Amino acid sequence: MKLKDNLAMRKIGDEYIMVSESGSTLDYTRVISLNDSAAYLIQKVVGEPFSKEDLVSMIIEKYDIDKQTAETDVQKLLDKLLKAELIDE
């Protein structure tokens, strides 16, 4: 998998907003909100191919959580990114 190239992420209050940029405009149909851990993962893989397993390993290492929780959280993030068409498989 790989994130699309035309993404922008901004911190607004306690969360991050990620949106697809199309030239000089923003595509508001592809806006998602992210918590700190999801934003951390996105920042780690920008411009690089990654797998679900890569993300699980990163989140376990950063937040010291159990594998099952990490897998559940990563799958929720991937589902959100796929629904918004922000990643290529």
C-alpha positions as a Markdown table, in Angstrom:
| # | Residue | x | y | z |
|---|---|---|---|---|
| 1 | Met | 0.0 | 0.0 | 0.0 |
| 2 | Lys | 1.0 | 3.6 | -0.4 |
| 3 | Leu | -0.6 | 6.9 | 0.5 |
| 4 | Lys | -1.6 | 9.1 | -2.4 |
| 5 | Asp | 0.9 | 11.8 | -3.2 |
| 6 | Asn | -1.6 | 14.8 | -3.0 |
| 7 | Leu | -2.4 | 14.6 | 0.7 |
| 8 | Ala | -2.2 | 17.4 | 3.3 |
| 9 | Met | -2.5 | 16.9 | 7.0 |
| 10 | Arg | -3.0 | 19.7 | 9.5 |
| 11 | Lys | -3.4 | 19.7 | 13.3 |
| 12 | Ile | -6.6 | 21.4 | 14.4 |
| 13 | Gly | -7.2 | 21.4 | 18.2 |
| 14 | Asp | -6.7 | 17.9 | 19.5 |
| 15 | Glu | -6.9 | 16.1 | 16.2 |
| 16 | Tyr | -5.5 | 16.0 | 12.8 |
| 17 | Ile | -7.3 | 16.5 | 9.5 |
| 18 | Met | -6.1 | 14.9 | 6.4 |
| 19 | Val | -7.5 | 15.9 | 3.0 |
| 20 | Ser | -6.7 | 15.3 | -0.7 |
| 21 | Glu | -5.5 | 18.3 | -2.6 |
| 22 | Ser | -6.4 | 18.5 | -6.3 |
| 23 | Gly | -4.2 | 21.2 | -7.9 |
| 24 | Ser | -5.0 | 24.4 | -6.2 |
| 25 | Thr | -8.2 | 23.2 | -4.5 |
| 26 | Leu | -9.1 | 20.8 | -1.7 |
| 27 | Asp | -11.3 | 17.8 | -2.2 |
| 28 | Tyr | -13.7 | 18.0 | 0.8 |
| 29 | Thr | -15.3 | 14.7 | -0.1 |
| 30 | Arg | -12.0 | 13.1 | 1.0 |
| 31 | Val | -11.5 | 14.6 | 4.4 |
| 32 | Ile | -10.8 | 12.4 | 7.5 |
| 33 | Ser | -10.0 | 13.2 | 11.1 |
| 34 | Leu | -7.1 | 11.4 | 12.8 |
| 35 | Asn | -6.1 | 11.0 | 16.4 |
| 36 | Asp | -2.4 | 11.4 | 17.5 |
| 37 | Ser | -1.5 | 7.7 | 17.0 |
| 38 | Ala | -3.0 | 7.6 | 13.5 |
| 39 | Ala | -1.3 | 10.9 | 12.5 |
| 40 | Tyr | 2.0 | 9.4 | 13.8 |
| 41 | Leu | 1.6 | 6.4 | 11.5 |
| 42 | Ile | 0.7 | 8.5 | 8.5 |
| 43 | Gln | 3.8 | 10.7 | 9.1 |
| 44 | Lys | 6.0 | 7.6 | 9.3 |
| 45 | Val | 4.9 | 6.2 | 5.9 |
| 46 | Val | 4.5 | 9.3 | 3.7 |
| 47 | Gly | 6.0 | 8.6 | 0.3 |
| 48 | Glu | 6.9 | 5.0 | 1.3 |
| 49 | Pro | 5.1 | 1.7 | 0.6 |
| 50 | Phe | 3.8 | 0.0 | 3.7 |
| 51 | Ser | 1.8 | -3.0 | 4.8 |
| 52 | Lys | -0.7 | -3.5 | 7.6 |
| 53 | Glu | 2.0 | -5.4 | 9.5 |
| 54 | Asp | 4.4 | -2.5 | 9.2 |
| 55 | Leu | 1.8 | -0.2 | 10.8 |
| 56 | Val | 1.1 | -2.7 | 13.6 |
| 57 | Ser | 4.8 | -2.9 | 14.4 |
| 58 | Met | 5.2 | 0.8 | 14.4 |
| 59 | Ile | 2.3 | 1.5 | 16.7 |
| 60 | Ile | 3.3 | -1.3 | 19.1 |
| 61 | Glu | 6.8 | 0.1 | 19.3 |
| 62 | Lys | 5.7 | 3.7 | 19.8 |
| 63 | Tyr | 2.8 | 3.2 | 22.3 |
| 64 | Asp | 3.7 | -0.2 | 23.9 |
| 65 | Ile | 0.2 | -1.7 | 23.3 |
| 66 | Asp | -0.7 | -5.4 | 22.8 |
| 67 | Lys | -0.8 | -6.8 | 19.3 |
| 68 | Gln | -4.5 | -7.4 | 19.2 |
| 69 | Thr | -5.3 | -3.8 | 20.1 |
| 70 | Ala | -2.7 | -2.6 | 17.5 |
| 71 | Glu | -4.2 | -4.7 | 14.8 |
| 72 | Thr | -7.7 | -3.5 | 15.5 |
| 73 | Asp | -6.7 | 0.2 | 15.6 |
| 74 | Val | -4.6 | -0.2 | 12.4 |
| 75 | Gln | -7.5 | -1.9 | 10.6 |
| 76 | Lys | -9.8 | 1.0 | 11.5 |
| 77 | Leu | -7.3 | 3.5 | 10.1 |
| 78 | Leu | -6.9 | 1.5 | 6.9 |
| 79 | Asp | -10.6 | 1.2 | 6.4 |
| 80 | Lys | -11.0 | 4.9 | 6.9 |
| 81 | Leu | -8.2 | 5.6 | 4.4 |
| 82 | Leu | -9.6 | 3.2 | 1.8 |
| 83 | Lys | -13.1 | 4.6 | 2.1 |
| 84 | Ala | -11.8 | 8.1 | 1.5 |
| 85 | Glu | -9.6 | 6.8 | -1.4 |
| 86 | Leu | -6.5 | 8.2 | 0.2 |
| 87 | Ile | -4.3 | 5.1 | -0.3 |
| 88 | Asp | -3.4 | 2.8 | -3.3 |
| 89 | Glu | -3.3 | -0.9 | -2.6 |
